[in-house]
């Protein structure tokens, strides 16, 4: 059984240890919750900081199981209105917590109402859980999956402990993966063709392509290829769009000449890319774009964006 509270310390030694989360409440009792996870189960960061807290990865259809403990000091007892564990999927609008939305909740009762006179451990299991959405940590929105243990109390605040886990799902390899070919330019000044070998990439893939200069009457000093993540949250008038540049990769430094061809090779594995998400729970879409940028000697920027589709080939 592995709890999240000590997971960071365990990961620094390449395997989590087994100390569980604990939280104190009145009457000299504490609560603990943990996940059952084999030693080989992979982990992933919970938030945007890739060096931050990590949690175990589960996939769509997998069981989620673990333990809960209510510990009492000798001679103490508590009265409660029931003890339950819930598995929750939640979309949380970071800057508007009132817009948080639980898109599914599964609940199991562990103990009926009554007095608890000694420490007690409970085993729980949610079988074949539908987890079609993935964990996501963005600028304005996050998608969370967590287990919540609640000791319901009549005359005092409920005692609640939450434990997050990560959901990742394998994508389906695309049957068709056409190359991207486009011509762009400024009349009588600049005319280029660019080509990328495909339009759909897995997260460890390589973008291979070339840029071909047909007409150059502008003194271009360098060219770069950017990866842009576009996060779209909300709907209608409350919709918010955020663009985030994940990398700027220089592919040319200097002035090109007519008929010159510049090769492109960009490894996606080095950047914070995730899968493309389309209208998750009618709350969130995440899209990715390749942005070709040319800068002239007067620092004017010319660019062309092209959407690409990203999918997960490997868990972890």
Secondary structure, DSSP 8 states (H G I E B T S, - for coil): -B-STTHHHHHTTTS-------EEETTTEEEEEEE---TT--EEESSS-TTS-EEEEE-TT--EEEEEEEEE-TT--EEES-EEEEEEEEEEETT-GGG-EEEEEEEEEEE-SEEE-S-EEEEEEE-S----S--EE-SSEEEEEEEEEEE--SSS--EEEEEEEEE-------S----EEEEEEETTTEEEEEEES-SEEETT-EEEEEEEEEEE-S-EEEEEEEEEEEEEES-GGG-EEEEEEEEEEEEEES---TT-EEEEEEEGGGS-----EEEETTTEEEEEEEEEEEEETT--EEEEEEEEEEE--S--
